[in-house]
Amino acid sequence: MSDRPGVAAFDFDGTLVPGDSLPRFLARLHGRSRFAEILTRASPAMLLAYGRSGRDGAKAALLARAVAGLDSGQVNAAGEAFAVDLTKRIRPVMAEWIRWHNRKGHRRVLVSASLAVYLEPFGRLAGFEQVIATRLETGPNGRLTGRMDGANVRSEEKAIRLRQILGPDPAELWAYGNSAGDREMLAMADHPMRVGLGGRGLRRP
């Protein structure tokens, strides 16, 4: 511990909650059978994009087919409702760490490649002061274009965005992650916390 202000940065999928939230959100948005159809049609483009640019490309190909043309207000409303469900899925050990950082007066930041449309309301409900997440582009007609608004918040992009909000003042940083997409964020932390499957690998605070 030091005299520097504390900041705790948490990954979301596989760290705070089990699994991948994006397919679950899209299935909720469209209904399971409709989303299964979308995913089947999108799979060839996703495989091609993955070969060119990895997971970022595959995600962009899926979003182009899953959200293009949807009313942004309806998607936002679906995100608000989904966020309530997500708060019930927080791993107990991670909930304890969130409460510990709260008691210490540390700034709590959610840093995730998942969509801001549901992570921003989740962050408000779960006690995070800031949320860094992937945003969807909205066209002038109020409908989603199917593109991401900015970069996918994964790997180096997580570290870039986190440095931007930390600014020039020194802070003591805790970072929680579970995958290769969190490597750069963990590397910049004073206290890198790797979360194993099911939340294993972390002692309680």
NUROTOR-148480 format. One record per residue (C-alpha): residue number from 1; z, x, y. Coordinates in steps of 0.05 Angstrom, whole numbers, plus 5000, padded with zeros to 4 digits. Each point is the difference from the previous one (the first is absolute). Example, Ala and Ser with C-alpha at 12.3 -4.5 7.8 and 13.67 -1.06 7.14 Angstrom:
2
<i 1; c3 5156; c1 5246; c2 4910>
<i 2; c3 4987; c1 5027; c2 5069>
***
This chain:
205
<i 1; c3 5000; c1 5000; c2 5000>
<i 2; c3 4986; c1 5024; c2 5071>
<i 3; c3 5009; c1 4977; c2 5072>
<i 4; c3 4926; c1 4979; c2 5003>
<i 5; c3 4986; c1 4925; c2 5000>
<i 6; c3 4986; c1 4974; c2 4930>
<i 7; c3 4935; c1 4967; c2 4979>
<i 8; c3 4987; c1 4970; c2 4931>
<i 9; c3 4927; c1 4989; c2 4980>
<i 10; c3 4987; c1 4956; c2 4939>
<i 11; c3 4937; c1 4991; c2 4960>
<i 12; c3 4992; c1 4928; c2 4975>
<i 13; c3 4961; c1 4989; c2 4936>
<i 14; c3 5035; c1 5031; c2 4940>
<i 15; c3 5056; c1 5025; c2 5045>
<i 16; c3 5034; c1 4941; c2 5034>
<i 17; c3 4970; c1 4948; c2 4953>
<i 18; c3 4968; c1 5007; c2 4931>
<i 19; c3 4925; c1 4998; c2 4992>
<i 20; c3 4941; c1 4993; c2 5047>
<i 21; c3 5007; c1 4945; c2 5052>
<i 22; c3 4927; c1 4995; c2 5023>
<i 23; c3 4971; c1 4966; c2 4938>
<i 24; c3 5060; c1 4952; c2 5000>
<i 25; c3 4988; c1 4982; c2 5073>
<i 26; c3 4925; c1 4989; c2 4990>
<i 27; c3 5014; c1 4957; c2 4938>
<i 28; c3 5048; c1 4959; c2 5042>
<i 29; c3 4949; c1 4995; c2 5057>
<i 30; c3 4942; c1 4976; c2 4956>
<i 31; c3 5034; c1 4973; c2 4938>
<i 32; c3 5001; c1 5040; c2 4935>
<i 33; c3 4935; c1 4975; c2 4970>
<i 34; c3 4961; c1 5009; c2 5066>
<i 35; c3 5028; c1 5070; c2 5009>
<i 36; c3 4981; c1 5018; c2 4929>
<i 37; c3 4928; c1 4980; c2 5016>
<i 38; c3 5001; c1 5041; c2 5065>
<i 39; c3 5028; c1 5060; c2 4963>
<i 40; c3 4947; c1 4995; c2 4945>
<i 41; c3 4944; c1 4998; c2 5051>
<i 42; c3 5030; c1 5056; c2 5041>
<i 43; c3 5013; c1 5048; c2 4941>
<i 44; c3 4931; c1 5035; c2 5000>
<i 45; c3 5005; c1 5014; c2 5075>
<i 46; c3 5072; c1 5023; c2 4992>
<i 47; c3 4982; c1 5048; c2 4944>
<i 48; c3 4943; c1 5029; c2 5042>
<i 49; c3 5044; c1 5007; c2 5061>
<i 50; c3 5055; c1 5032; c2 4959>
<i 51; c3 4951; c1 5053; c2 4977>
<i 52; c3 4981; c1 5015; c2 5072>
<i 53; c3 5067; c1 4997; c2 5036>
<i 54; c3 5055; c1 4985; c2 4950>
<i 55; c3 5052; c1 4946; c2 5007>
<i 56; c3 4986; c1 4989; c2 5074>
<i 57; c3 4928; c1 4983; c2 4985>
<i 58; c3 5017; c1 4954; c2 4943>
<i 59; c3 5049; c1 4963; c2 5043>
<i 60; c3 4949; c1 4992; c2 5056>
<i 61; c3 4950; c1 4972; c2 4951>
<i 62; c3 5050; c1 4949; c2 4974>
<i 63; c3 5021; c1 4978; c2 5070>
<i 64; c3 4928; c1 4992; c2 5022>
<i 65; c3 4991; c1 4947; c2 4945>
<i 66; c3 5070; c1 4970; c2 5001>
<i 67; c3 5015; c1 4987; c2 5073>
<i 68; c3 4935; c1 5001; c2 5040>
<i 69; c3 4990; c1 4935; c2 5038>
<i 70; c3 5071; c1 4974; c2 4990>
<i 71; c3 5037; c1 4970; c2 5059>
<i 72; c3 5050; c1 5052; c2 5025>
<i 73; c3 5052; c1 4947; c2 5017>
<i 74; c3 4999; c1 4973; c2 4929>
<i 75; c3 5005; c1 5070; c2 4971>
<i 76; c3 5059; c1 5015; c2 5046>
<i 77; c3 5035; c1 4937; c2 4978>
<i 78; c3 4990; c1 5020; c2 4927>
<i 79; c3 5027; c1 5069; c2 5016>
<i 80; c3 5063; c1 4970; c2 5031>
<i 81; c3 5013; c1 4958; c2 4938>
<i 82; c3 4986; c1 5058; c2 4953>
<i 83; c3 5048; c1 5044; c2 5038>
<i 84; c3 5057; c1 4953; c2 4984>
<i 85; c3 4985; c1 5007; c2 4926>
<i 86; c3 4997; c1 5076; c2 5006>
<i 87; c3 5070; c1 5004; c2 5028>
<i 88; c3 5024; c1 4972; c2 4933>
<i 89; c3 4966; c1 5057; c2 4962>
<i 90; c3 5034; c1 5059; c2 5034>
<i 91; c3 5030; c1 5046; c2 4947>
<i 92; c3 5076; c1 4997; c2 5004>
<i 93; c3 5009; c1 5075; c2 5005>
<i 94; c3 4950; c1 5002; c2 5058>
<i 95; c3 5036; c1 4942; c2 5034>
<i 96; c3 5063; c1 5043; c2 4997>
<i 97; c3 4964; c1 5058; c2 5034>
<i 98; c3 4973; c1 4954; c2 5055>
<i 99; c3 5071; c1 4975; c2 5013>
<i 100; c3 5027; c1 5072; c2 5000>
<i 101; c3 4949; c1 5022; c2 5052>
<i 102; c3 5017; c1 4938; c2 5041>
<i 103; c3 5074; c1 5017; c2 4999>
<i 104; c3 4984; c1 5072; c2 5022>
<i 105; c3 4960; c1 4974; c2 5058>
<i 106; c3 4935; c1 5031; c2 4975>
<i 107; c3 4933; c1 4973; c2 5021>
<i 108; c3 4966; c1 4967; c2 4941>
<i 109; c3 4925; c1 5004; c2 4994>
<i 110; c3 4954; c1 4969; c2 4948>
<i 111; c3 4938; c1 5043; c2 4987>
<i 112; c3 4949; c1 4969; c2 4952>
<i 113; c3 4926; c1 4992; c2 4984>
<i 114; c3 5014; c1 4927; c2 4987>
<i 115; c3 4979; c1 4948; c2 5051>
<i 116; c3 5037; c1 4991; c2 5066>
<i 117; c3 4986; c1 4925; c2 4996>
<i 118; c3 5058; c1 4994; c2 4951>
<i 119; c3 5038; c1 5065; c2 5009>
<i 120; c3 5015; c1 4988; c2 5074>
<i 121; c3 5036; c1 4934; c2 4986>
<i 122; c3 5032; c1 5032; c2 4938>
<i 123; c3 5025; c1 5057; c2 5044>
<i 124; c3 5033; c1 4952; c2 5049>
<i 125; c3 5034; c1 4963; c2 4943>
<i 126; c3 5023; c1 5063; c2 4963>
<i 127; c3 5029; c1 5036; c2 5060>
<i 128; c3 4946; c1 5051; c2 5018>
<i 129; c3 4991; c1 5019; c2 5073>
<i 130; c3 4928; c1 5022; c2 4992>
<i 131; c3 4943; c1 4986; c2 4952>
<i 132; c3 4941; c1 5046; c2 4990>
<i 133; c3 4948; c1 4965; c2 4956>
<i 134; c3 4926; c1 4988; c2 4990>
<i 135; c3 4972; c1 4949; c2 5048>
<i 136; c3 4942; c1 4952; c2 4991>
<i 137; c3 4946; c1 4996; c2 5053>
<i 138; c3 4990; c1 4932; c2 5035>
<i 139; c3 4934; c1 4982; c2 5031>
<i 140; c3 4991; c1 4965; c2 5068>
<i 141; c3 4995; c1 4933; c2 4964>
<i 142; c3 5071; c1 5008; c2 4971>
<i 143; c3 4975; c1 5013; c2 4930>
<i 144; c3 5011; c1 5063; c2 4959>
<i 145; c3 4941; c1 5047; c2 4996>
<i 146; c3 5020; c1 5027; c2 4931>
<i 147; c3 5011; c1 5069; c2 5029>
<i 148; c3 5064; c1 5039; c2 5012>
<i 149; c3 5021; c1 5008; c2 5073>
<i 150; c3 5012; c1 5075; c2 4998>
<i 151; c3 5012; c1 5045; c2 4940>
<i 152; c3 5033; c1 4980; c2 4935>
<i 153; c3 5072; c1 5023; c2 5006>
<i 154; c3 5003; c1 5045; c2 4939>
<i 155; c3 5011; c1 5074; c2 4986>
<i 156; c3 4989; c1 5042; c2 5063>
<i 157; c3 4993; c1 4938; c2 5043>
<i 158; c3 5073; c1 4983; c2 4984>
<i 159; c3 5023; c1 5067; c2 5027>
<i 160; c3 4955; c1 4994; c2 5061>
<i 161; c3 5025; c1 4931; c2 5019>
<i 162; c3 5073; c1 5019; c2 4987>
<i 163; c3 4994; c1 5062; c2 5045>
<i 164; c3 4971; c1 4956; c2 5055>
<i 165; c3 5061; c1 4954; c2 5001>
<i 166; c3 5050; c1 5057; c2 4993>
<i 167; c3 4972; c1 5034; c2 5061>
<i 168; c3 5022; c1 5069; c2 5024>
<i 169; c3 5075; c1 4989; c2 4994>
<i 170; c3 5030; c1 5029; c2 4937>
<i 171; c3 5026; c1 4951; c2 4948>
<i 172; c3 5033; c1 5006; c2 4932>
<i 173; c3 4951; c1 4966; c2 4954>
<i 174; c3 5011; c1 4966; c2 4933>
<i 175; c3 4937; c1 4979; c2 4964>
<i 176; c3 4994; c1 4956; c2 4938>
<i 177; c3 4937; c1 4998; c2 4957>
<i 178; c3 4976; c1 4994; c2 4929>
<i 179; c3 4928; c1 5025; c2 4996>
<i 180; c3 4949; c1 5052; c2 5019>
<i 181; c3 4984; c1 4956; c2 5061>
<i 182; c3 5069; c1 5017; c2 5027>
<i 183; c3 4996; c1 5076; c2 4990>
<i 184; c3 4986; c1 5018; c2 5072>
<i 185; c3 5054; c1 4955; c2 5027>
<i 186; c3 5051; c1 5028; c2 4951>
<i 187; c3 4980; c1 5071; c2 5017>
<i 188; c3 5018; c1 4990; c2 5074>
<i 189; c3 5069; c1 4972; c2 4984>
<i 190; c3 5067; c1 5035; c2 5004>
<i 191; c3 5021; c1 4955; c2 4942>
<i 192; c3 4941; c1 4983; c2 4955>
<i 193; c3 5020; c1 4945; c2 4950>
<i 194; c3 4954; c1 4989; c2 4941>
<i 195; c3 5008; c1 4931; c2 4969>
<i 196; c3 4987; c1 4997; c2 4925>
<i 197; c3 4974; c1 4941; c2 4960>
<i 198; c3 5048; c1 4941; c2 5009>
<i 199; c3 5036; c1 5036; c2 5057>
<i 200; c3 5026; c1 5056; c2 4955>
<i 201; c3 5014; c1 5068; c2 5028>
<i 202; c3 5042; c1 4978; c2 5060>
<i 203; c3 5075; c1 5001; c2 5000>
<i 204; c3 5035; c1 4945; c2 5039>
<i 205; c3 5022; c1 5019; c2 5071>
***
